[in-house]
Amino acid sequence: MAPFATSTRPASLQLSALLCVLLFSEVWVLQCSAAIGINYGQVGNNLPTPAQVVSLLSSLRVGKVRIYDVTPQVLAAFAGTGIELIVTVPNDLVQPMAASAGQAMQWATANIKPYFPATRVTGIAVGNEVFTDDDQALKASLVPAMRNLHAALAQLGMDGYVHVSTASSLGVLANSYPPSQGAFTPECAPLMLPFLRFLAETNAPFWINAYPYFAYKADPANVSLSYALSDPYHVGAVDPYTHLQYTSMLYAQVDAVTFAAARLGYGGIPVFVSETGWPSKGDADEVGATVENARAYNRNLLVRQVGNEGTPLRPRQRLEVYLFALFNEDMKPGPTSERNYGLYQPDGRMVYNVGLAQQQTTSAASLSLAASSAPPAMGAKGKHMRCRPEKKLVFAMWKALPPSTLEVVGWWASGRHGV
């Protein structure tokens, strides 16, 4: 997945100097902590107690957390912290919830109502990566389950506070580059229409699990590591149809999802990153899984978050991102990398330091933020806005475009994408 076009536009020296100051200040640490979300997985037999985890998150001033269940001890531990929480309906409950409105009400009454609002549940993910599952009945049940759950929340008076959505893998896309060519797979597109309609009706976001690491691992000879790591110093990639400039593969992937939704008539739905990360260790064939790359990837995202950076398509809307994950989880199946996405070891030691905390003892393998060779420069909104083409340039290209591309670029040029 090579970059689609390159640009030699240098990073702003003024912004570099500003970030050089901010990177080493407590203000920067506190701001980036509040801006970022973190996934708190529990597939391990040596993890801290929920109370200890909440204490750690509070000390880091992390404001958003996603969990993969509704464990009572975890929900109770978050009470009174002010941390926004996304919880999950497991895949095996999706079909029962779709078949019975009573089942949805029972689930909401047992798992959300007793803790809300002391525990700030702001989102419920119904299943995880359901659209790319092989179970056709499960996929067909997803939207009915979401509708039943939303109706239950409405009856309980919580629908105005708690979004209902689902987290999808990037595998829902047939094309993801250039972003303006983003399109759902033929298998997913028919299922996406009712799903997107539900999101639009309930003002809920589209959650995407996106990992540039996988693109780099699959083709390191042709995928730029700097681009995959979201390095703001990277020369960038330019979408040939919109002329929007991208210095981050993740942000390009997000815009590809937005364009795919626009092709189905739902380009105004916000797209958030429910999972992204980079492994700090892997097997011999897992190219790029190193502490240095993991630290660089997450640090670069933190810098973009503290700068309130949106994607090039939506530069005025900061992209909401949840890092994966808080801890290394020793019981996750699969290759070594699957057990090494954490920012922390289960005993509380940092695997590496991305700047979320100060004055903490790190493991021998960790790299402090101050040890980076240079603070990353970030164009933030300004650069992306300057890179935006005049609409007349887009109109001038129309005759050369296939019909599907002409339609979606016309949607973009009309300004209806929520920038």
C-alpha positions as CSV (number, residue, x, y, z in Angstrom):
1,M,0.0,0.0,0.0
2,A,2.4,2.7,-1.2
3,P,1.5,6.4,-0.7
4,F,-0.7,7.6,-3.6
5,A,1.3,10.8,-4.3
6,T,4.0,12.7,-2.5
7,S,4.5,16.3,-1.5
8,T,7.7,18.1,-0.6
9,R,6.0,20.7,1.5
10,P,8.2,21.2,4.7
11,A,6.7,21.2,8.2
12,S,6.2,24.6,9.7
13,L,9.3,25.7,11.7
14,Q,7.2,27.9,13.9
15,L,5.0,25.1,14.9
16,S,8.0,22.9,15.5
17,A,9.5,25.4,17.9
18,L,6.2,25.8,19.7
19,L,5.8,22.0,20.1
20,C,9.4,21.8,21.2
21,V,8.4,23.9,24.2
22,L,5.1,22.1,24.8
23,L,6.5,18.6,24.7
24,F,8.6,19.2,27.8
25,S,6.0,21.0,29.8
26,E,3.5,19.6,32.3
27,V,0.8,21.5,30.5
28,W,1.4,19.4,27.3
29,V,1.3,16.2,29.3
30,L,-2.0,17.1,31.0
31,Q,-3.6,18.3,27.7
32,C,-2.6,15.2,25.7
33,S,-3.8,12.9,28.5
34,A,-7.2,14.5,28.5
35,A,-7.4,14.4,24.7
36,I,-6.6,10.7,24.1
37,G,-8.7,7.6,24.8
38,I,-7.3,4.2,25.8
39,N,-8.5,0.7,25.4
40,Y,-8.5,-1.3,28.7
41,G,-8.4,-4.9,27.8
42,Q,-8.5,-7.7,30.3
43,V,-7.3,-10.8,28.5
44,G,-4.6,-11.6,31.1
45,N,-4.1,-13.5,34.3
46,N,-1.8,-11.0,36.0
47,L,-3.5,-7.7,35.5
48,P,-4.0,-5.1,38.3
49,T,-7.4,-4.9,40.0
50,P,-10.0,-2.5,38.5
51,A,-9.4,-0.1,41.4
52,Q,-5.7,0.0,40.7
53,V,-6.3,0.5,37.0
54,V,-8.7,3.4,37.7
55,S,-6.1,4.9,40.0
56,L,-3.5,4.7,37.2
57,L,-5.8,6.2,34.6
58,S,-6.7,9.0,37.0
59,S,-3.1,9.8,37.7
60,L,-2.5,10.0,34.0
61,R,-5.6,12.2,33.7
62,V,-6.9,10.0,30.8
63,G,-10.4,11.2,30.1
64,K,-11.8,8.4,27.8
65,V,-11.6,4.6,28.1
66,R,-13.0,1.7,26.1
67,I,-13.7,-1.7,27.7
68,Y,-14.7,-4.9,26.1
69,D,-17.4,-6.1,28.5
70,V,-19.6,-4.9,31.4
71,T,-17.8,-6.4,34.4
72,P,-19.6,-5.1,37.5
73,Q,-16.3,-4.5,39.4
74,V,-14.9,-2.5,36.5
75,L,-18.0,-0.4,36.1
76,A,-18.2,0.3,39.8
77,A,-14.5,1.2,39.9
78,F,-15.0,4.0,37.4
79,A,-17.9,5.6,39.4
80,G,-17.2,9.2,40.4
81,T,-14.0,9.5,38.3
82,G,-15.5,11.6,35.4
83,I,-13.8,9.2,32.9
84,E,-16.0,8.7,29.9
85,L,-16.5,5.0,29.2
86,I,-17.4,2.9,26.1
87,V,-18.7,-0.5,27.1
88,T,-19.3,-3.5,24.9
89,V,-22.1,-6.0,24.2
90,P,-20.3,-9.3,23.4
91,N,-20.8,-10.8,20.0
92,D,-22.6,-13.8,21.4
93,L,-25.4,-11.6,22.8
94,V,-26.1,-9.7,19.5
95,Q,-28.5,-12.3,18.1
96,P,-30.6,-12.7,21.3
97,M,-30.7,-8.9,21.6
98,A,-31.9,-8.6,18.0
99,A,-34.6,-11.2,18.5
100,S,-36.1,-9.7,21.7
101,A,-36.6,-6.1,22.7
102,G,-37.0,-7.6,26.2
103,Q,-33.5,-9.0,26.1
104,A,-32.2,-5.6,25.2
105,M,-34.1,-4.0,28.1
106,Q,-32.9,-6.7,30.5
107,W,-29.3,-6.1,29.4
108,A,-29.5,-2.3,29.8
109,T,-31.3,-2.6,33.1
110,A,-28.7,-5.0,34.5
111,N,-25.5,-3.6,33.1
112,I,-26.0,0.2,32.6
113,K,-28.8,1.5,34.8
114,P,-27.3,0.5,38.2
115,Y,-24.0,2.4,37.5
116,F,-25.3,5.4,35.4
117,P,-24.7,8.4,35.8
118,A,-22.0,7.9,38.5
119,T,-20.1,5.9,36.0
120,R,-20.0,8.0,32.8
121,V,-21.0,5.5,30.2
122,T,-21.1,7.5,27.0
123,G,-21.1,4.7,24.4
124,I,-22.1,1.1,23.9
125,A,-20.4,-1.0,21.2
126,V,-22.7,-3.7,20.1
127,G,-20.3,-6.4,19.2
128,N,-16.8,-6.0,17.9
129,E,-15.8,-6.3,14.2
130,V,-19.1,-8.0,13.4
131,F,-19.3,-6.8,9.7
132,T,-16.1,-8.8,8.9
133,D,-17.2,-11.9,10.8
134,D,-18.0,-15.1,8.9
135,D,-21.3,-15.6,10.7
136,Q,-24.0,-14.2,8.3
137,A,-26.7,-14.5,10.9
138,L,-24.7,-12.5,13.3
139,K,-24.1,-9.7,10.8
140,A,-27.8,-9.6,9.9
141,S,-28.7,-9.3,13.5
142,L,-26.4,-6.3,14.3
143,V,-28.6,-3.4,13.4
144,P,-31.8,-4.9,14.9
145,A,-29.9,-5.4,18.1
146,M,-28.7,-1.8,18.1
147,R,-32.2,-0.6,17.5
148,N,-33.6,-2.6,20.3
149,L,-30.8,-1.5,22.7
150,H,-31.3,2.2,21.7
151,A,-35.1,1.8,22.3
152,A,-34.3,0.4,25.8
153,L,-32.0,3.3,26.6
154,A,-34.8,5.7,25.5
155,Q,-37.3,4.1,27.8
156,L,-34.7,4.4,30.6
157,G,-34.1,8.1,29.8
158,M,-30.5,7.5,28.8
159,D,-30.5,7.7,25.0
160,G,-29.5,11.4,25.1
161,Y,-26.3,10.5,27.0
162,V,-25.3,7.1,25.6
163,H,-24.5,6.4,21.9
164,V,-25.1,3.0,20.4
165,S,-22.7,1.9,17.6
166,T,-20.3,-0.9,16.8
167,A,-16.6,-1.1,16.2
168,S,-15.6,-2.3,12.7
169,S,-12.3,-3.3,11.3
170,L,-10.8,-1.6,8.3
171,G,-11.6,-4.8,6.4
172,V,-15.1,-3.3,5.7
173,L,-13.4,-1.3,3.0
174,A,-12.7,-2.6,-0.5
175,N,-10.5,0.4,-1.1
176,S,-8.8,2.7,1.3
177,Y,-6.4,4.6,-0.8
178,P,-6.4,7.2,-2.0
179,P,-8.9,8.2,0.6
180,S,-11.4,9.7,-1.9
181,Q,-11.6,6.2,-3.4
182,G,-12.8,4.7,-0.1
183,A,-15.6,2.2,-0.7
184,F,-17.2,-0.6,1.3
185,T,-16.8,-4.1,0.1
186,P,-19.6,-5.6,-2.0
187,E,-20.3,-7.9,1.0
188,C,-20.5,-5.1,3.5
189,A,-22.2,-2.4,1.5
190,P,-25.8,-3.8,1.8
191,L,-25.4,-4.2,5.5
192,M,-23.9,-0.7,5.8
193,L,-26.9,1.1,4.5
194,P,-29.3,0.3,7.4
195,F,-26.3,0.7,9.8
196,L,-25.4,4.2,8.6
197,R,-29.1,5.1,8.6
198,F,-29.3,4.2,12.3
199,L,-26.2,6.2,13.1
200,A,-27.6,9.2,11.3
201,E,-31.0,8.9,13.1
202,T,-29.4,8.7,16.5
203,N,-26.4,11.0,16.0
204,A,-24.0,8.2,16.8
205,P,-20.4,7.9,15.5
206,F,-18.9,5.3,13.2
207,W,-16.2,3.5,15.2
208,I,-13.3,2.0,13.2
209,N,-10.4,-0.2,14.4
210,A,-7.5,0.9,12.2
211,Y,-3.9,-0.3,12.4
212,P,-1.4,1.1,10.0
213,Y,1.1,-1.4,11.4
214,F,-0.6,-4.2,9.5
215,A,-0.2,-2.3,6.2
216,Y,3.5,-1.8,6.9
217,K,4.0,-5.4,8.1
218,A,2.4,-6.7,4.9
219,D,4.6,-4.7,2.5
220,P,7.5,-2.9,4.3
221,A,9.4,-2.5,1.0
222,N,6.6,-0.3,-0.5
223,V,5.0,1.3,2.6
224,S,6.8,4.2,4.1
225,L,7.5,3.6,7.8
226,S,7.4,7.3,8.6
227,Y,4.0,7.5,6.9
228,A,2.7,4.5,8.8
229,L,4.0,6.0,12.1
230,S,2.1,9.2,11.5
231,D,5.4,11.2,11.6
232,P,4.5,14.8,10.9
233,Y,8.0,15.2,9.4
234,H,7.1,12.8,6.6
235,V,6.7,14.6,3.3
236,G,3.2,13.3,3.0
237,A,0.9,11.9,0.4
238,V,-1.6,13.8,-1.7
239,D,-5.0,12.5,-2.8
240,P,-4.9,13.1,-6.6
241,Y,-8.7,13.8,-6.7
242,T,-9.1,16.1,-3.8
243,H,-5.5,17.4,-3.5
244,L,-5.8,16.9,0.3
245,Q,-2.4,16.3,1.9
246,Y,-1.9,13.4,4.3
247,T,1.1,12.9,6.6
248,S,-0.6,10.1,8.5
249,M,-1.8,6.8,7.2
250,L,-4.3,6.5,10.1
251,Y,-5.9,9.9,9.2
252,A,-6.0,8.8,5.5
253,Q,-7.8,5.6,6.6
254,V,-10.3,7.5,8.6
255,D,-11.1,9.8,5.6
256,A,-11.4,6.7,3.4
257,V,-14.2,5.5,5.7
258,T,-15.9,8.9,5.5
259,F,-15.8,8.8,1.7
260,A,-17.1,5.2,1.7
261,A,-20.1,6.4,3.8
262,A,-20.6,9.3,1.5
263,R,-20.9,7.0,-1.4
264,L,-23.9,5.5,0.3
265,G,-25.3,9.0,1.1
266,Y,-24.1,9.3,4.7
267,G,-21.0,11.5,4.5
268,G,-22.0,13.6,7.5
269,I,-21.5,10.8,10.1
270,P,-18.5,11.4,12.3
271,V,-15.8,8.7,12.2
272,F,-13.8,8.0,15.4
273,V,-10.9,5.6,15.9
274,S,-12.0,3.0,18.4
275,E,-8.7,1.1,18.3
276,T,-5.3,1.8,17.0
277,G,-1.8,0.9,18.2
278,W,1.6,-0.5,17.4
279,P,3.2,-3.6,19.0
280,S,6.5,-3.2,20.9
281,K,7.5,-6.8,20.3
282,G,6.8,-9.4,17.7
283,D,7.9,-12.7,16.1
284,A,10.8,-12.8,13.7
285,D,8.5,-12.3,10.7
286,E,6.6,-9.4,12.3
287,V,8.5,-6.6,10.7
288,G,8.5,-3.3,12.5
289,A,7.2,-4.5,15.9
290,T,9.8,-2.7,18.1
291,V,9.7,-0.5,21.2
292,E,11.1,2.4,19.1
293,N,8.3,2.2,16.5
294,A,5.5,1.7,19.1
295,R,6.7,4.7,21.1
296,A,7.0,6.8,17.9
297,Y,3.5,5.9,16.7
298,N,1.7,6.6,19.9
299,R,3.7,9.7,20.6
300,N,3.0,11.1,17.2
301,L,-0.8,10.5,17.7
302,L,-0.6,12.2,21.1
303,V,1.0,15.3,19.5
304,R,-1.7,15.4,16.9
305,Q,-4.3,15.0,19.6
306,V,-3.0,17.8,21.8
307,G,-3.0,20.0,18.7
308,N,-6.7,19.3,18.2
309,E,-5.8,18.0,14.7
310,G,-8.6,16.8,12.5
311,T,-8.2,14.8,9.4
312,P,-7.5,16.7,6.2
313,L,-11.1,16.2,5.2
314,R,-12.4,17.5,8.5
315,P,-9.6,19.8,9.8
316,R,-11.7,21.7,12.3
317,Q,-12.9,18.5,14.1
318,R,-10.3,16.8,16.3
319,L,-10.2,13.2,15.5
320,E,-11.2,11.1,18.5
321,V,-8.7,8.3,19.0
322,Y,-8.5,5.4,21.4
323,L,-5.1,3.8,21.8
324,F,-4.7,0.1,22.0
325,A,-3.9,-0.8,24.7
326,L,-3.3,0.1,28.3
327,F,-1.6,-3.2,29.3
328,N,0.3,-6.0,27.6
329,E,-2.2,-8.9,27.9
330,D,-0.5,-12.3,28.3
331,M,-3.4,-14.5,27.5
332,K,-4.3,-13.1,24.1
333,P,-3.9,-15.8,21.3
334,G,-2.0,-15.4,18.1
335,P,1.5,-14.1,17.3
336,T,3.7,-12.4,19.9
337,S,2.7,-9.0,18.8
338,E,-0.9,-9.6,20.0
339,R,0.4,-9.7,23.6
340,N,2.6,-6.6,23.3
341,Y,0.4,-3.6,22.4
342,G,0.4,-2.2,25.9
343,L,1.8,1.1,27.1
344,Y,2.2,-0.6,30.5
345,Q,3.3,-4.0,31.9
346,P,0.8,-5.6,34.2
347,D,3.0,-4.7,37.2
348,G,2.6,-1.0,36.4
349,R,6.0,-0.4,34.7
350,M,5.9,1.5,31.5
351,V,6.9,-0.4,28.4
352,Y,7.9,2.9,27.0
353,N,7.2,6.5,27.7
354,V,5.1,8.5,25.3
355,G,4.6,11.5,27.6
356,L,1.4,10.5,29.4
357,A,3.2,10.6,32.7
358,Q,6.2,12.3,34.3
359,Q,8.7,11.3,37.0
360,Q,7.8,7.6,36.7
361,T,10.4,4.8,36.7
362,T,10.4,3.0,33.4
363,S,11.5,-0.4,32.3
364,A,15.0,-0.9,30.8
365,A,13.5,-1.1,27.4
366,S,11.6,2.2,27.7
367,L,12.6,5.4,25.9
368,S,11.8,8.7,27.6
369,L,10.1,11.5,25.6
370,A,13.0,13.7,26.2
371,A,15.3,11.2,24.4
372,S,13.7,11.7,21.0
373,S,16.1,13.2,18.5
374,A,13.7,16.0,17.7
375,P,10.1,16.9,18.6
376,P,7.7,16.2,15.8
377,A,6.4,19.1,13.9
378,M,2.7,19.2,13.3
379,G,0.8,21.2,10.7
380,A,-2.5,20.9,12.7
381,K,-5.4,22.6,11.2
382,G,-3.6,25.4,9.4
383,K,-1.4,23.3,7.2
384,H,-4.3,21.0,6.1
385,M,-6.5,24.0,5.4
386,R,-3.7,25.5,3.2
387,C,-3.4,22.2,1.4
388,R,-7.1,22.1,0.6
389,P,-7.6,22.8,-3.2
390,E,-10.0,25.4,-4.4
391,K,-13.3,23.9,-5.4
392,K,-12.9,25.0,-9.0
393,L,-9.9,22.6,-9.3
394,V,-12.1,19.7,-8.2
395,F,-14.8,20.6,-10.7
396,A,-12.1,20.9,-13.5
397,M,-11.2,17.2,-12.9
398,W,-14.7,15.8,-13.1
399,K,-14.7,14.9,-16.8
400,A,-11.8,12.5,-16.2
401,L,-13.3,10.7,-13.2
402,P,-15.5,7.6,-13.2
403,P,-19.1,8.2,-12.2
404,S,-18.8,6.9,-8.6
405,T,-15.8,9.1,-8.0
406,L,-17.4,12.1,-9.6
407,E,-20.4,11.8,-7.3
408,V,-18.4,11.6,-4.1
409,V,-15.9,14.3,-5.0
410,G,-18.9,16.5,-5.8
411,W,-20.2,15.8,-2.3
412,W,-16.8,16.8,-0.9
413,A,-16.6,20.0,-3.0
414,S,-20.1,21.0,-1.9
415,G,-18.8,21.3,1.7
416,R,-21.4,18.9,3.2
417,H,-18.9,16.7,5.0
418,G,-19.0,18.6,8.3
419,V,-15.7,20.5,8.3
